[in-house]
């Protein structure tokens, strides 16, 4: 499992926001851990806590680093930004997971510098949008084998 936020409300309910690559497996693990902890604390005959699974559940995806597309994107990014491409993972929903999981298409997600993305007041840095556009154009040209006109 990955990071999560835990809080107790007035009824001693545990509210958890959990993000993981495999929600089905994570749910099974959560139930098992809660069951064992409850028995260890209260004994075999105690009433087990009621667990409720709510929210959005979708399998994540992981793209191994170092692929050809990432190298081409990294080169284009370096040409435009003058620095190496940084890679990071996010626990949020990305459309790339659909192409990877259901279309067998490895997918890179790349975009401008942003703040509060998908919030009601999301915003992006305009100059980074311009530079990302240039980077994507260079990536497409290289990936598709385009040559300059003479």
N, C-alpha and C positions, 0 to 999 in steps of 0.2 A: 504494500500500500504506500501511497505517497502522503504528502502533508495533509492535514485536516484541521479543522477548528472544532473544539469541543466546548460545550457550555451546559450548565445545568439550569433548568428553569424552576419555577416555584413548585412544580409537582415532582421534582427529582428526575425528570425525563432527561436523557442525554440526547442532545441535538448535535449531529456531526455532519460536516461537509467534507466528504472524502472524494479524492480523485485518483484514479488508478488506470493502468492500461487494460486491465481485465476486470470489469465490474462484477461479473458472475462469480469468479473465483474469490474476489475480495469480499463479497457478501457472504459466501460460505465460510471464509476465514473469520470474519467478524462474528458470525453466529457461534462458531465453535469456541472462540476465545471468550465471549460473553458467557456461554454455557459453563465452560470450565471455571472461570473466575467466580461465577455465582455459586456453583457447587462447592468450590474451595472455601468460599466465605460463609455460606449459609448451610451447607450440608446437602446431601443427596435428595432429601425429601422436600426441600424448599421449592417454592413456586419460582420458576424461571422467569426472567424479565421478558416482556413482550417486545419484539423487534419489528419495526415497520420500515420497509424500504420504499422511499418516495423519490421523486425527482427524475432527472434525465439519465439514462444509462446507455452508453454506447461503447463499443470496443475502441480503444485507442490504437495508435500505430506508432511504430518506431522505425525510423529510417537510419540504417547504419551509416556512420560518418565515413567520408573518404571516397564516395562514388564519383563517377565521371562528371555527372551533371553538377554536383557540388563544386568540383574543381573548376569547371568552366564558369560557374556563377562567381566563385571566389576570385577568379582572375578578372572578370568584368568589374566586380565590386572594387577590387584593389585599383584598377585603372581609373575609376570614377572618384572614389572616396580617398584614395591614397593611403589606405590602411587595410589590413586583413579582414576578411569576413568573420564575424563572431557567430558561433553556433550556440543555441540554447534550446531547451525543451520547455514546453508549457503544458500545464494540466488542463487548459481550456479546450473547447471544441474547435477543431480546424477542419475546413472542407477537405484538406488533403487526405484525411483519414478515409474518406469515401472512395477517392480514386485509388488509394493504396489497398484498402481492404476489399473492395468490391469490383475494382477494375484492373487489379494487378498492375497498376502504374505507380512506380515509386514517385513520390511527390515532395518537392521542396516548397516551403512556405516562406515568402520573402516580401518585405514591405517597408514602408517608411517609419521613421521614429514617431512614436505616438504617446499619448497620455490618456489614461482612463478609457482605453479602447473598449468599445461596445457599451459604454455608459451613456447616459442621456447628454452628457457634456463632453463626449470624446472629441479629441482634436489631434491633428498631425502637424508636424513641422513642415512647412511648405517647401523649403529648400531641399529637405530630404525626399519629398515626393518627386521633385525635379531630378534629383540624383538617382533615385530608384528607377525612374523611367529610363534614364540614360543607361543604367546598368542592365536593365531588362532588354533594351534594344541591342546592346553589345552581346549579351548572352544569346539572344535569338540568332544574331548574325553568325556568331561562332558555332553555335550548336547546329545550325542548318547549313554550315559550310559556305556562307555567302562571302564573296570577294568584292573588294572595292571596284567601282566602274573606272575604266581607263579613259 
